[in-house]
Amino acid sequence: MPELPEIFNIARQMNKELFSKKIILVDVRQEKCLNMPANDFKSLLNNKIIGPITSRGKWVFVKLEPDAYFLLSLGMGGNVLYHKSGEELPDKYHLKLEFHDDSILTIGFWWFGYCHAVSAYTLETHKMTSKLGLSPIDEKEFNYDSFDSVLQGRRGNIKSFLMNQKYIAGIGNVYIQDILFKAKLHPNRKIPDIAENERRKLFEAIRTNLKEAVELGGLAYEKDLYNRPGRVEDFLVGYRETSPCPECGTEIRKIRTGSTATYICPSCQK
C-alpha cells in the first residue's frame, strides 16, 4: 500500500509530465472507483487543462483549469503510469486519460482505489480529503509546535494517533515501524505519558524517515509514474522478526497493535 513518499513522488512526476496538457478522452472501465456516474465524471474532466499537481498524505490533487479537481487515491495499492505517444498500454486498467499530444495516463488498482472529481467550489467539503491532517513533508506546515499542538489532549496510544490521517496525513503501517524505533517508543505507549524530549525525538524521526524515503523514490515493491521501483528495501526493525536489533542485539519481536502488526525491539522501545 503506497504511503506518503510514494504518492509525493508520483504527484511530482505527474506535475512534470502533465502540467498544461489538455484532456481529450476519458475512458472509465470501472465505475466503482468514481464518486459520480461515469458520464458526469467524463463531462467534468473532458477538455480540461491540467493545472498544478500536488499531494497531501496518500492523495494526489490534480487541478483542472479553470474550476475543478481530479483526486486520486491508490487505496490498497495500484499503478499510475505515464505513456508517451505510441507506447504500449497495460492490459488492465480502471481509468485512462488521453491528452492532446497523444500521451496517456493509465490508472489501475490492485484491490480498491478512488478516482474522484469535484468542482473547485466543493473541494473543501470532499469527505475523504477535506479533513486530512498535517503534511509531514511540508517543513513550513509541519514543525515541532504544530506537531505538539495536535498531540495536546490526545489520550490514546501513539501508533494509532500517527496513523490517523486527520492528525498527520500519509503515515501507514510500513513507515511507522522504523519511525517508532528511531524515537524509542513502544507503539502502545499512551500519548500523555510521552515526555517533551521524547516528543521532539519522535518529531525528528517522522521528518527524517519520510524525507529519506522520498529521496529514495519510495518502497522497492511500489512503482512510480514510469513503472520504476523505489529503492527503500531495508528496515531497521520493520519486517525483521527474530533478527537482532541493530542497536542492542535483542531479538526483534512482532506484536499485534489493534488490527495491525508492529515490529519492535522490546529493549529499546518503551
PyMOL commands that set and color helices and strands:
alter all, ss='L'
color gray80, all
select helices_A, chain A and resi 4-18+31-33+38-45+123-125+144-151+158-163+175-183+191-193+196-215
alter helices_A, ss='H'
color red, helices_A
select strands_A, chain A and resi 23-28+49-56+59-65+68-73+78-83+95-99+104-109+114-119+253-257+260-264
alter strands_A, ss='S'
color yellow, strands_A
deselect
rebuild
show_as cartoon
